[in-house]
Amino acid sequence: MTEPIILFSLPRSGSTLLQRILSVDSNISTVAEPWVLLPHVYALRDEGVFAEYSHRWSSRAQEDLLGRLPRGKQDYLECLGGAMTALYAKLSDEGARYFLDKTPRYALIADEVVNMFGGGKFIFLWRNPLAVVSSMIETWGDGKWNIYIYKVDLFDGLERLIDVYRANSEITLAVQYEALLQAPEQELERVMHYLGLEQAPAMLDVLPETRLSGVMGDPTGVEAYQSVSTHPIDKWKSTINNPLRRSWCRRYLQWIGQERLAVMGYDLDELLEEINATRTDWLSLFGDIPRFAGGVIYCLFDVQIIRQKLAGLSDWKRMKRYS
């Protein structure tokens, strides 16, 4: 039976790079980003889902169902884990020992996922939070301030990842993205040892030819980096480059705090010093001011749901016409 590997990380943390490297081994099958576990876990939650079938009533029905199971939610998760493991097996190449599921939004359900797969392997990939913020701005905002869109990842996701890792550190493996770039052979050896596999000498050599199937995932890193490079480590410094961005990042680091940063392998004071040392780009400041203001509005109203409701007005008008 194919066993699951779950690669936990925030978006823009280098998970696609590690996934590509590991996919070289014939024992590990994968696709870009399945996202398959999210709706099944969120079926148990009151909040976080907008659906035309009325998710709130559905979650109440699920709660009643769990109350009839001998071990409640744990029975549900284990049964779901069995079904997902069977699905992973069908997605895997013949003879593969593992299926690697890399979906960054699993940070929001990390606790349930660990409980779902009792014998699974769980890798937590950490990256400098400043570099994560910078990469979100550059990759998805074309250099413009857009962080308010990803608050669920940067706050809820990160908090849950750290809590789940601390509670399960004995059965999981932590990898730091910067360490992977600086000493790829050494870090890869740690990962393969955790998985009980032998490290193939050519795993890094064939990286330029390695592609992942699927519509989701990160195509930018695949095109930009054909080999493991240390260039991304300090790249964030050219993006966190004006007083507004620096102020936001300082407050974000303070929110994470020294203790949680230490769990990830980073030091609060060192990161704050690095922020203070970045150069100022006043041009980006003028563009950020209205975007910061717009971000407040975006966070007050669920813009995505409003868009869906507005898109549905055309159907309502058509129905009204023929009533």
N, C-alpha and C positions, 0 to 999 in steps of 0.2 A: 504494500500500500504506500502510495506517495505521501510523504510527510510535508506539512507546511513550514515554510520560513516566512515570517512576517518582518518586513523591514520598516520600522517606525522612524519617522522624521518629520520635521516641518517641511513645507514646500521650499524649494530653492536651497536645499541643504546638501546637495550632492548625491542624493539617493539614486538618481539615474546612472551616474558614473559607477557606483558600487554594484548596482544591478547588472549593468553591462559586463563588468568584469566577471562577476559570479556566473553569468549566463554562459560563459565560455566553457565551463565544466559540464560535461555530458550528464552528470548526476543532478544538475539543477535546471529545471525548466521554468519559464516565466513568460509573461506578456507585459505590455507596457504598464498599464495601471487598471486593474479589474474593477475597483470600487464596489465590488459585489457584496461586501459584508455590511456596508453602511445602512441600507434600507431595512435589513433584517434586525439589526440592533436598535435602530431608531423606531421600529414598530412598538417598542416597549416604553418609549418616552412621550411625555405629554407635550413637550416643547421642541421646537427645532424643525418641524415639518409642516408644510402647507400642502394640502391635497384636497381634491374635489370630493373625495369619499368621506370627509370629516375625520381627520386624524385623531382628534381629541376623543371622539367616541370609540374609535378603533383601539386606542391605547387603553381605554377603560375595559374594553372586552379582553384585551391581552392580559391586563392585570387580574381579571377574574379567572382567566385560564391558568395563569401561573399559580394562583391560589389553590388550584386543584391538583397540582403536581407535587409529588413527594418532597422534592427539594426546591420547589419554586423556580426562580429564575435560572439557577444553575442547571437544572434539568433541560430547560429550554436552550441554554447556550451550548450544552454538550451535544444535544441532538442537532442543533444547527451546525456545530463544528463537524459532526460526522457527515452531514450532507455536503458541507463545503469541501471537506477533504475528498469526498468522492468526486465532486466537480473538478477540483484541482487535478485529480488523477486523470480525468478525461482530457484535460488541457495539456497534460504533460507528454513529453516524448517517451517512447517506449524505453523502459529500463531506467528512467530517471528516479532517483531516490527522493528528491525534493521538488516542490513547486514553490517558487518565491513570489509572494504577493507584496508589491510595493505600491501603496496608495497613501500619499501624505495625509489625507483627511482622516485616516484611521487613528490619528492622534486623538480625535474626539471620542473614540470608542476603545481606546487602548486597554482599559481595564477589562471590558467584556471580551475583547479578542484574546487576551491572555487566558481568561477563564474558559474560553470556547475550545481552545486547542491545548489539552492537557499535556500532550507530548511534543508540542511544537517547538520550533526554534525562533527566538525573538532577538532581533538586532536593533539597537537604538543608535541612530546616527545623529551626532550633534554637530552643529556648526555655529561659529561666532554669530550671535544674534544681529550684530551690526551688518555683517555680510549678508545675512538672510534678508534684512530690510532693504539693503542696497540692491540686491538681486531682484527683489520684487519690483522695485522702482524701475530698474533698467529693462527687465525682461517684459513686464506686463504694463508698464506705464511709459515706456519710451523715454525714460529719464525724468518724467514728471511725477510729482507727489501723488501717490495713490494708496497709501498704506491703510487708510480707513476701510478699504474694501476687504482687507485681509485680517481684520482685527480678530476674527474667530480663530485663525491659525496662530497669530502671534501671542494671543492672551489665553484663550481657553485651551487651544491645542497644546501650547508649550507647558502650561500648568499641569495638564493631565498627563502628558508624557513624563514629566519629571516625577510626579507622584507615583505613577505606575512603575517606572524604573526603580525608584527607591524601594518600593514594596516587593519587587521581584528581581532584585539585582543578582541573586544567587543562581537564577536559572536563565538569565539573559546575558547579552554581550553588548557592551558600549564601545562605539567607534567614534573617534573625533575626525571630522572631515579634513581638518588641517594636517593631522597626523597621517591620514591616508595619502595626502598629496606629497608630504615630505618624505615619508618612508613607506611607499606602497607595498614593497615586498614583505616588510615586517608586519604591517597591519593585515595584509592579506593572509599571512601565515596564521595570525591570531584567529581570523574569521574561519578559515578552513579547519583549524584545530577544533574550534567550537562546534563546527558542523560534522566533525568526525570524518573529514575528507582529506585526501592528499592534495597538496598544492601543485598544480601543473606548471612547469617552467614557462610555458608560452601564454599564460593567461593575460599578461599585460601586453605582450607583443602583438596579439591579434585584435586589440581594442579598436583600431581604425576600421576594421571590417565588421565589427559587431553592431548589429541593429536589432531593435526590439519591435515585435509586431503589435499592432493595436493603435487606435486613434488617439488615446490619451497619452500622457507622459510629456517629457521635455525634449523637444527636438533641437533646442538652441545649443545645449552643451555638447550634443552629439556632433553638430556641425563645427562648433567653435574649437573643440579640443579633441584632437585625434590621438592624444596620449595623455598620461597623467602629468599635470603641470602644476607648479606652485604659484602660477600667475594669479589665480583667483583669490589667494589668501588676503592680499592687501588691496584688492581692486575696489573694495567698498569705500576707501578713503576719498576717492574722486567723486563719489555720489553724495556722501554725507558732508555737504560742502557749503552750507549756509547756516546762519544763526537759528532759523526755525527748525531745520532738520536736526541740527546738533542738540538743540534744546529738547526736542521730542525724544531723541535717542537717549539722552541722559535720563530723562524721566522713565523711559522704558526699561533701561538697565536697572534703575533704582527699584522699579516695580518687581523685576525678576529677583533682585536681591543677591547679596554675596553668597548666601548658602546655596541657593538654587543654581547660580552660575557655577559654583564649585562642583556641584554634581555633574554638570556638563563639561567640566574641565577648564573653566575660564575664571579670571580674576576681575572683580568689579573695578577696583582702583586702576588696574592696568588698562582696561577698556575705556574708562573715563579719560585717562591721560591721552590715549590715542585719539579720542574724539577731539580733545582740545588742540591737538597738534595738526588737525586737518586744515587745508587751505580753504579760504572763503571765495565762493563764486556768487557775486551779488546779482548776476543776471538770473540765476535759478531762484533767488529769493523772491523776486517780483512775480514770477509765475506761480510760486508756491502759496502766496498769501490768499488768493481766492480759492485755491484748492483746499487749503486748511479749513477755511470757512465752509466750503461745500461739504467737507468731510463730516462736520458737525451735523449738518442736515441729513446726510446719508445715514449716520449712526442713529439719529432720532427716529427715522422712518425706514421701514424695511423696503428699500427701493425695488428689489427684485420681485417681491410679491405684488407691489403696486403695478409694476410693468405687466405681470401676468394677468392681473385683473383688468387692466386697461385693454390688453390684447383680446380679452374675452368679450369686450363690449360689442364687437362686430357680430359675434354669434347671437348675442342677446337682441340686437336690433333686427337681425334676420328672423329670429323667432317671433318677435313682436309684430313684424310685418305680416306674417301668415297666421296670426292668432285670431 
